[in-house]
Amino acid sequence: MAKKVAVIGAGVSGLSSIKCCVDEDLEPTCFERSDDIGGLWKFTTTVHSVTKRPDFSETGQWDVVTETEGKQNRAVFDAVMVCTGHFLNPHLPLEAFPGIHKFKGQILHSQEYKIPEGFQGKRVLVIGLGNTGGDIAVELSRTAAQVLLSTRTGTWVLGRSSDWGYPYNMMVTRRCCSFIAQVLPSRFLNWIQERKLNKRFNHEDYGLSITKGKKAKFIVNDELPNCILCGAITMKTSVIEFTETSAVFEDGTVEENIDVVIFTTGYTFSFPFFEEPLKSLCTKKIFLYKQVFPLNLERATLAIIGLIGLKGSILSGTELQARWVTRVFKGLCKIPPSQKLMMEATEKEQLIKRGVFKDTSKDKFDYIAYMDDIAACIGTKPSIPLLFLKDPRLAWEVFFGPCTPYQYRLVGPGKWDGARNAILTQWDRTLKPLKTRIVPDSSKPASMSHYLKAWGAPVLLASLLLICKSLFLKLVRDKLQDRMSPYLVSLWRG
């Protein structure tokens, strides 16, 4: 009999989890509180509680209580996948803005914003410059009388297209770039990146540069610089006070007659259906094994999917998490004992509180490093040296090309026969939809140019780094030999 799995949430993480359950012959039941999706799951169903059964230490089973149209139901599941994600509870920090309760205009959180219609002729203040804040400000700039965009820290603005028109992620999320980032000093890499971004437009001139001493952050927005340039969006510092109709900013300026304030201040995540101490523990990412499994459970039958920030596609990250989790549920993959993991996490938490370690659990994870880590648990991480021996052409694409999810379908469980061809053709397939006007006799030069431009610089830099590394190791060895006795040298060489 197939194990029954409760999947809470039918967003992108939930859909991936359902698919992975089916792939592993598990029996998923998905609970979704909205009515936006349909199929094998239950509509407009709220999960009230997820509690361990009395015999949990032996069975790992859970009692799940749900409510649909006022009627409660109880069911027993062998495992639970929580796929509610980051964007559940809007964070609206009104207490941080003196005078906000006097403000007579409209106050919204970005979750409530749907369409730009209804804001015609209004002066709108958008607070917060993340991806959401930038997108809302740009969209409203086409209808509102004026859009003010307030930021405490500033940001670096990335375009969706990168060098030679390829998608930004394709050019950046590559194993060769990851290797270079591990070898070169971070300050040098940041200096190069800042020069490149300021070459597109000077962020300081546009009021977007990062405040000194603040951590660098990035957003993706193609239109924001143009909107600032033509005056449709005005950049402002952080708000220190509101009056009935105006906002006072940190630089001393005052903007009058503001009609609407939209807070794009993010979300808080919580798990109201859990009991303590599980509820509090799951909100601390340091107590989630590889950001997925709670550490305090003696049976690994509960997984949190999608509660992670990646410097890359979150969709492929959650899909790989779900592949791993379903195999753990089936007993095909193992995780370390909970007592050991809990002790290590508790010690790390104490060191963070004492300032010995920096808490990086809230930072975005490096995409390739995290994906490789999870893939290694499943047995689907590609071996680059082995690939160079068996299939040099594929190995070249895997190392120097974009790290797309196809790479985790080359070997191991879930292997796909079409993965190799998909990797070898991904550059051409990316541009194919754009080629609605073909220029005669341009295919060969363009193809050759593509290879030189896309791979030339990374190959050259990676080769130089490898040469420098070899020379450095040889120099260290020679120095050690000079200081060692002839007898030890002979033993080392022998």
Secondary structure, 3 states (H helix, E strand, C coil): CCCEEEEECCCHHHHHHHHHHHHCCCEEEEECCCCCCCCCCECCEEEEEEEECCCHHHHCCEEEEEEECCEEEEEEECEEEECCCCCCEECCCHHHCCCCCCCCCEEEEHHHCCCCCCCCCCEEEEECCCHHHHHHHHHHCCCCCEEEEECCCCCEEECCECHHHCEHHHHHCEHHHHHHHHHCCHHHHHHHHHHHHHHHCCCCCCCCCCCCCCCCCEEECCCHHHHHHCCCEEEECCEEEECCCCEEECCCCEECCCCEEEECCCEECCCCCCCCCHHHHHCCHHHEECCCEECCCCCCCEEECCCCCECCCHHHHHHHHHHHHHHHHCCCCCCCCHHHHHHHHHHHHHHHHCCCCCCCCCCCECHHHHHHHHHHHHCCCCCHHHHHHHCHHHHHHHHHCECCHHHHHCCCCCCCCCHHHHHHCHHHHHHHHHCCCCCCCCHHHHHHHHHHHHHHHHHHHHHHHHHHHHHHHHHHHHHHHHHCCHHHHHHHHC
